[in-house]
Amino acid sequence: MTAGTLYVVATPIGNLGDFSPRAIDTLRRVDAICCEDTRHSRPLLAQHGIERPLLALHEHNEAQLAATLVERLLGGQSLALISDAGTPLVSDPGFRLVRATRDAGVRVSPLPGACAAIAALSVAGIASDRFVFEGFLPAKPAARRARLLELASESRTLVLYESAHRIVEMLADARAVLGDERHAAIARELTKVFETVLDGSLASLYARVEADPDQRRGEFVVIVAGVGDAAEAKLAQGRRLYTQLSEHLPPSQAAKLAAELSGAPRKALYGAEDRGQRTEDRG
């Protein structure tokens, strides 16, 4: 028996007009559709006349279900994989199933479409020839700041996801670690009624979001420019060193030593850490 195909199908991130005819036709023809939350996906599918069995596949059961689904594919069935919104596997479950399917020699076919990360990058006005997708930063302040420190000297554009209830704290930490003047853009509710794209320095974006409750609603993609020149690179390295040294030395000594090692201005390092500490204390 000829094996089936696993179709990885992108769905809209907001505007239903972004659901491609090919994706709709494929979902109507497969034997079953794997989705994160059947309650979320069923209304979307029903609106387009897609009446196929739905299988819940999420981070908690993917490892256990992958072998069973591969058996169905080997038996000749075709399956589709969708996420709650956008392109599957981009900060969503599905990697284990795709890996197991490919390891079994079964065809995996992509049906491209909406992706919040790429959509935001296309309108941010920030260099997009080289970028790194980081998804969601850690939820806890200390871990989030540590991860930002690891990214501080990255020369490629950073693409991040963030939730409404953490966007202000995340921007505050980004200011503290990456610097007030680092250029960035915030894409909110892309393709939806209240779509907004803001750009400017991290300091100005923080001020706008913190002051306007409407800018703290919805789903966010944050695009941050990479380190663009030698001075920025020195400052990023200095901030990283200062954070590490300040765990063992008084702030003034840590700033002095970090400045000597990195070539960054001492006052810039000390001021950045002060802002970040005040933000963490409030949290």
C-alpha positions in Angstrom: 0.0 0.0 0.0 1.3 3.5 -0.9 1.9 5.7 2.1 -0.1 8.8 2.6 1.2 12.4 3.0 1.4 14.7 6.1 0.4 18.2 5.0 1.6 21.0 7.1 -1.0 23.7 6.5 -0.8 27.4 7.5 -4.1 29.0 8.7 -5.0 32.7 9.1 -3.5 34.7 12.0 -6.6 37.0 11.9 -8.1 37.9 8.5 -9.9 34.9 7.2 -9.2 36.1 3.6 -5.7 34.8 4.1 -6.8 31.2 4.1 -5.6 30.0 0.7 -7.9 28.0 -1.6 -5.3 25.3 -1.9 -5.1 24.9 1.9 -8.9 24.7 2.2 -9.1 22.1 -0.6 -6.4 20.0 1.0 -8.1 20.1 4.4 -11.3 18.9 2.8 -9.6 15.9 1.3 -7.4 14.5 4.1 -8.5 11.7 6.3 -8.0 13.6 9.6 -6.7 17.0 10.8 -4.3 17.3 13.7 -4.7 20.6 15.6 -3.7 22.1 18.9 -7.2 22.8 20.2 -10.2 21.2 18.5 -12.5 23.8 20.1 -10.5 26.6 18.5 -10.1 25.1 15.1 -13.6 23.6 14.6 -15.3 27.0 14.0 -12.7 28.1 11.4 -12.9 24.8 9.6 -16.7 24.7 9.6 -16.9 28.2 8.2 -15.1 26.9 5.1 -17.1 23.7 4.8 -14.3 21.5 6.1 -15.8 18.5 7.9 -13.1 16.1 8.7 -12.2 14.2 12.0 -10.1 16.4 14.3 -7.3 15.0 16.5 -5.9 17.1 19.3 -2.1 17.3 19.0 -0.3 19.6 21.5 2.9 19.8 23.5 1.6 17.5 26.2 0.7 14.5 24.0 2.7 14.9 20.7 5.5 12.6 21.7 3.0 9.8 22.6 0.7 10.3 19.5 3.5 10.6 16.9 4.1 6.9 16.4 0.3 6.2 16.1 -0.1 8.9 13.5 2.9 7.7 11.5 1.3 4.2 11.4 -1.8 5.7 9.9 0.3 7.5 7.3 2.2 4.3 6.5 -1.2 2.6 6.1 -2.2 5.0 3.3 -4.0 7.7 5.1 -3.2 11.4 4.5 -3.2 13.8 7.5 -3.0 17.5 7.9 -1.3 19.4 10.7 -2.5 22.9 11.6 -1.9 25.2 14.6 -4.3 27.6 16.3 -3.2 30.3 14.0 -0.4 30.8 11.4 2.3 28.4 10.3 2.6 25.2 12.3 5.9 24.6 14.2 6.7 28.3 14.4 6.6 28.6 18.2 3.9 25.9 18.1 3.8 22.0 18.4 4.5 19.7 15.5 8.2 19.2 15.3 8.1 15.7 16.8 5.4 14.5 14.4 7.2 15.9 11.4 10.5 14.4 12.5 8.9 10.9 13.1 7.1 11.1 9.7 10.3 11.9 7.8 12.2 9.2 9.7 9.6 6.7 8.5 10.2 7.8 4.9 6.7 9.3 4.5 6.2 12.5 2.5 5.7 15.8 4.4 4.3 18.6 2.2 4.1 22.3 3.2 1.1 24.5 2.3 2.5 28.0 3.1 0.5 30.9 4.3 0.3 33.4 7.2 3.1 33.6 9.7 3.1 36.5 12.3 6.9 36.6 12.5 7.4 37.0 8.8 4.5 39.4 8.4 5.9 41.6 11.2 9.4 41.5 9.7 8.0 42.6 6.3 6.6 45.9 7.7 9.0 46.8 10.5 11.4 48.7 8.4 14.3 47.0 10.0 17.0 45.0 8.2 15.5 41.6 7.2 18.3 40.1 5.1 19.6 38.3 8.2 17.4 37.7 11.3 17.1 35.2 14.2 13.7 34.0 15.5 13.6 33.7 19.3 9.9 33.2 19.9 8.8 33.9 23.4 11.4 35.0 25.9 11.3 33.4 29.4 8.4 34.6 31.6 10.4 35.1 34.7 12.3 38.5 34.9 15.7 37.1 35.8 15.6 34.4 33.1 14.3 36.9 30.6 17.1 39.4 31.3 19.7 36.6 31.1 18.4 35.6 27.7 18.5 39.2 26.5 22.0 39.5 27.7 22.9 36.5 25.5 21.3 38.3 22.5 22.8 41.7 23.3 25.7 41.4 20.9 23.7 39.7 18.1 24.3 41.5 14.8 21.2 39.9 13.2 17.7 41.4 13.6 15.8 39.8 16.5 12.2 38.5 16.1 10.4 37.9 19.3 6.8 37.0 20.4 5.2 38.4 23.5 1.9 38.3 25.3 -0.3 41.2 26.4 0.3 40.8 30.1 4.1 40.8 29.7 4.8 43.3 26.9 5.5 46.3 29.2 7.9 44.3 31.4 9.6 42.8 28.4 10.2 46.2 26.9 11.6 47.5 30.1 14.1 44.6 30.3 15.0 45.1 26.7 15.7 48.8 27.4 17.9 47.9 30.4 19.9 45.2 28.6 20.0 46.4 24.9 19.9 50.1 25.5 17.3 52.9 25.2 18.4 53.8 21.7 18.2 50.4 20.1 15.8 50.6 17.2 12.8 48.3 17.3 9.2 47.8 16.1 6.1 46.4 17.7 3.5 44.7 15.5 0.2 44.1 17.3 -2.9 42.2 16.2 -1.6 41.7 12.6 -4.3 41.3 9.9 -7.0 42.0 12.6 -9.3 45.0 13.1 -6.9 46.8 15.5 -3.7 46.1 13.7 -0.9 48.5 14.8 2.8 48.7 13.9 4.9 51.1 16.0 8.6 51.7 15.5 11.3 53.8 17.2 13.8 53.5 19.9 13.1 51.0 22.7 12.7 53.9 25.1 10.1 55.5 23.0 8.2 52.3 22.4 8.2 51.5 26.1 6.7 55.0 26.8 4.0 54.6 24.2 2.9 51.1 25.3 3.1 51.9 29.0 1.0 55.0 28.6 -1.7 53.6 26.3 -3.8 50.6 27.5 -5.0 49.9 24.0 -1.4 49.2 23.0 -1.2 46.5 25.7 -4.0 44.4 24.2 -3.7 41.5 21.7 -0.8 39.5 20.3 2.6 41.0 19.7 5.6 40.5 17.5 8.6 42.6 18.6 11.4 43.2 16.0 14.7 44.5 17.4 17.6 45.7 15.3 20.9 43.9 15.8 24.1 45.6 16.9 24.9 47.8 14.0 28.4 49.2 14.6 31.5 48.9 16.8 30.3 51.3 19.4 27.0 49.4 19.9 28.9 46.1 20.0 31.2 47.5 22.8 28.2 48.7 24.7 26.4 45.3 24.4 29.5 43.5 25.6 29.9 45.9 28.4 26.4 45.4 29.6 26.8 41.7 29.6 30.1 41.9 31.6 28.6 44.4 34.0 25.6 42.1 34.8 27.9 39.2 35.4 30.4 41.1 37.5 27.8 42.9 39.6 26.8 39.6 41.1 30.1 39.5 42.9 31.3 43.2 43.1 29.8 46.5 44.2 28.1 48.3 41.3 30.7 51.0 40.9 33.6 48.5 40.7 31.7 46.2 38.4 30.9 49.1 36.0 34.6 50.3 36.1 36.0 46.8 35.3 33.3 46.1 32.6 34.1 49.4 30.9 37.9 48.6 31.0 37.4 45.2 29.5 34.8 46.2 26.8 35.7 49.7 26.0 32.1 50.9 26.7 31.3 54.1 28.7 31.2 53.3 32.4 28.2 55.5 33.0 26.1 53.9 30.3 26.7 50.5 31.9 25.8 51.6 35.4 22.7 53.5 34.3 21.3 50.6 32.3 21.6 48.2 35.2 19.9 50.7 37.6 16.9 50.8 35.2 16.7 47.1 35.0 16.9 46.6 38.7 14.1 49.1 39.4 11.9 47.3 36.8 12.6 43.9 38.4 11.8 45.3 41.9 8.4 46.6 40.7 7.7 43.2 39.2 
